[in-house]
């Protein structure tokens, strides 16, 4: 290697970023569908892309450092931040694995990761940024930063200030993301003081599981899971569901937050507004799916 103008092996960083993205899409595709993985990635691209690029740059820096003799002591730092990056990226989908694990404690952990997935992505971003400063510090300590014009410029000042600044900002921002995730998290999970029964219909080759998450103040939120191995779930959930109260009022869904049309497994939340305060029973009707004119789910309030 020409040590007067040593090259940073950016191609290794590109490969590392590709591996991280592949890991993310593999996990989500296995537990749901590729379309769901894509929708989650592009919905939160502003967090995902910097996370992926940051990790790739760390790997490129690590490869640059280890290309010089006796400077191969930074691998543990890259591995650690890479693990944080991978966990952060799939945190938004880990709750889907929970029903497959017969361990209540682990299931609870999956739900926690899902509800606070935005916070974990932010942790991943700060972990990457801190890792980059650590790598730059190593290049400076070992004197190899001067052998590359780019590193010579960005490592000209003491990178310890960068590490301190990153930690200080992280301490302020990360708790805020976890607090706001309680009502504005990626999953949009609503809460209720009353635990409603989960109801399931598994006729016609399609399993539909519904759990009311919140019914209060004229609003209702239902957690809906759809599973099949006999076709494609290529429809909009909000178009096939209607809510009826015991006073004869009928309500169409205001929105759906969850998996997009397609695949064999879909999860999300169905929202209704304007519900009568006098209602004492609600009936969710899912129409015209897999040869079934209606699937009826009822709850007393």
LINKADA-V222378 format. One line per field, one symbol per residue. ss: DSSP state (~ for helix, > for strand, _ for the rest). A space follows every 10 residues. Layout:
# LINKADA-V222378
ss: ???
This chain:
# LINKADA-V222378
ss: _________~ ~~~~~~~~~~ ~~~~~~~~~~ ~__~~~~~~~ ~~~_~~~~~~ ~~~~~~~~~~ ~~~~~~____ ____~~~~~~ ~~~~~~~~~~ ___~~~~~~~ ___~~~~~~~ ~~~~~_~~~~ ~~~~~~~~~~ ~~~~~~~~~~ ~~__~~~_~~ ~~~~_____~ ~~~~~~~~~~ ~~~~~~~~~~ ~~~~______ ________>> >____>>>>> >>>>>>__>> >>>>>>>>__ ______~~~~ >>>>>____> >>__>>>>__ ____>>>>>> >>>_______ >>>>>>>>>_ _>>>>>>>>> _
